[in-house]
Amino acid sequence: MNIRISILSEKSGRENQLILLRISKKNKFGVHLDSNLPCVTDFALSDAFRDYLSGKRGLAGIFNTLAQDFLYYDPNNLLTFFDNHDISRGLFVAKSDVEKYKIALTILLTTRGIPKILYGSEIGIVGDNNHGNIRSPFPGGFEGDNRNTFESSGRTEYEKDIYEFTKNLLEIRKNYNSLSQGKLIHFYPFDNVYVYLRETKGESIMVIVNDNDKVFEADLSKYPETFAKTQKVKNIKTDEPFDLNQSKKITIKSKSAEIFLLINSE
């Protein structure tokens, strides 16, 4: 069920904004209904992702949107995305900036919610604003196709890079339950660096996003209430361990996001 709310100007009494809410069965608006929707789509976060990809706003836009999660009955049950069949693809919005696209994809697959990836994103289809091209066929699988990107041999080096990156992220999400079920704890992205955690009772994952054009030394001593008991962290992608008893600082490459498993003291 959709509920329309008109916001009126106090001075003129004229309608100046229209908000469309998709209400789930359990909600915080005092609306008692059964919408039969198992979850609702998170267009607010999608807009924040697209603002980041386009350069209109930085990581703070994503943080500020997620900071409004108190509005939702269950933020983990929201369908998250940054493109779909009706809007231009993420890489087109990012002007083919693969580094920025990879950062957005990493956040999508590690923050709260149920992530949705549009077909072709895994091989880096760019498209344009034309709806026919947004929904262009996936290369391969049909008679007459001149190549088959369902097979590794049919992909270009560019497509292989994005495919392997996406596959690795999905495997990490599958292997660590906190990335799909955990509580989100995040910190404002000062200096274009966004640090957040996903936590369950037995597992803690930390993600550090560096949106700068140079390497950044993330100092975990700034978050004593969160990392006080953490002895070590391990980079899940590389298996590289970091002993926080020796140093609370972790170097993150430019325009990248790293995912760490926290190892706490007993």
N, C-alpha and C positions, 0 to 999 in steps of 0.2 A: 504493500500500500504506500502511496506517495502522499505526503502532507505538504501543502504550500503555505509558506509564511511570508506575508508582505511586511516589509519594514518601512514605516512612514516617517517622513521628515517632520520633526517637531515644529519647525517654523512654517512650512508651507502645507503640511498635511499630505503632500504628494508622495506617491510610492517611489522610492529611489533604489530599491534593491529587492530582488526576488530570490528566495532561497528554497531549494527543493531538497527535502529530507527524505531519505529512504529509511523507513523505520523498521527495525527488526522486532521480533516478538517481545524480547526482553530489552528494555530501553530505560533511559533516565528522564524521559519527558512526561511521564505519567500517562502515556498513551497505552491503553489496554486493548490490544488487537493481536490477531494471529495473521501475520503477513504471509506465512508459509515460505519465508525466505530463510534458508539455512545460514546465510551471511549476506552482508551488503558490501557494495564496492566503495573503496576509499578514494573518491575523487579529490578530496582535499590534499592527500599525500601525493597523488598523481600530479596535481598542479605544482606542488613544491618540487617534485623530481624534475618536471619539465622546465620550471624556472631555473633550476640548477643547471640542467643540460644546456639550456639556451644561453646561459650567462647572465640572465636577468637578475637572479639572486644567487647567493652562495649557499654553503652548507647550513647556515643559520636558518634559512627558510625551511629546510627539512626538520631541523631541531624544533623550531617554533611550532610547526604543524603537529609533530609528535607530542609536544608538550601539552596539547589540548586533548589528550587521550582520556582525561577525566570525564569528558562528555559521553564516552561510550560505555555501554554495559560490559563489553568484552572486546577490547582492542585487538586481541590475538585472533579474533574471528572475523576480521575485516579482510576483504579481498584487495590486495595491493598490486599496483602496476604503474608503469610510466608510459605505456602506449597500448593501443588496441586496434581493432579493425576499423574504427571510425575516426581516429586521430593519427597524425603523422608519426612515423616511427621514431624511437628514441635517438637513433644515430643521425637521422635527418635533423632533428631538433638540436642535436649537439654539433651540427655542421661537420659530421664525420670525425669528430674528436674521439678517438678510440679510448684514450686514457680516461677522459671524463665519463664516457659510456661505461667503462669497466668499474669505475667508482660507484656510479649509480646502480649498476647491476649487483655489486657487492652489498651495498646497503639494502637493496630490495630483498635479497636472499638471506640477509642476516638480521634485519630488524623485525619488529613484531608484525603479525599479520600472515595472511595466506598469499604468497606471491604468485602472480600470473605472468607468464612470458609469452609474447606473441610469436607465432610460428615464424621462422626465418631469422629471429633475433640471434639464435645460436650460431648463425654463420655470418652475421653482420649485414643483413639486408638493410639498405639505407632508405630507398624509396624517395618520395617527395610528398607534396600536399595533394596530389591527385588521388582520389579515392580508388580508382582502378589500379594504380601503382602501389598504393598502400596494401591492397589485398592481392598483389600479383602472385602467381603460382610459385610454390617452392620448386627450385630447379631440380628436376629429376623425378623418376617414378612413373612417368607417363610416356607413351609411345611418341616418338618424334623429338623428345628432349635431346639436346646436343651434349648435355653432361648430367651427371647424377651426383648431387651433393649429399645424398643419403649415405654415400660411400666416401671414405677418406680420400681415395684416389681421385674423386671428382671435385674436390675442394681446392681452392687456391691457397697460397700460404696465408693470406689475410684471413680467409674463412677458417682455416685450420687453427689459427691463433685464437680467434674468438670462440670457436667451438670447444677447444680444449679448456679455455678459461671458464666458460660456462659449465662444462661438464664437471670440472674440479669443484666449483662452487656448489653445485647441486649435490655432489658426493659428500662434501663437508656438511651441508645442511642435513642430509640423510643420516650421517653418522653421529651427529651431536644433537641430542634431543632438545637441549636448551635453546637452540636456534629456531625451533618451531613452537615450543611450549613455554619457554622461559620468560621471566619478568624482564622488562626493559628498564635499564638504568642508564641514563645518558647525561652528558655534560655539555654545556654551551661550547660551540666550536670557536674558541678564541684562537687567533693567529691562523685561521683557516684549517684547524686541526680538530677533528670530531672524534671523541672517545666515547664509546658506549659498551655496555655489557648486556648479555642475556644470561639469566641465572635460573636454575632449578635447584632443588634441595641438594643434589649431589654433583652439580656441574656448573661451572662458570666459564663463559666465553667472552673475550674482550676483542673489540674491533677498533683499530686506530686508522682513521682516514686522514691522509695528508693531501690537501688540495693546493699546496704551494708548488711553485716551479723549481724548488730546491729541496734537498733533504731536510728533515726536521727531526730534532731530538726530543721525543716525547718524555716528559718528566712525570713519572707516576707518583712521586712524592707529593704532588699537588692534590692528590686524592687519598689522604690518609684514612678516611672513614671507609673507603672501599677496598684498599689494597694493604691494610695494616697486617693482615694475616697471610698475605700471599708471599710465598718463599721464592717460587719460580714461575715463569711462564714459558710456554712452548709455541713457536710459530707453527701453526697447523699445516701450512702449505709446504714449509721447508724442513720441518722437524727440528729447527734450530732452537736450543734451550737458552734461556736468559736467567741468571741467578740474581734476583733482586736484592739479596743480601750484600752483593758486591756493588751493584749500581741500580738505581731506580729509573735509569734513562734507557730508552730504546730508540734506535735510529730507524726512521721510516723513509723510504725512497720518495722522491718527488712524484706528485700526481698518482698516488697509489693508495691501496687499503690493505692492511694486513690483519690476519685473524689469529688470535692467541688463546690457548687453553691455560687457565689459571690453576696453579698447584698450590694449595694452601697448607699451612701447618696444622697439625692435629690439635 
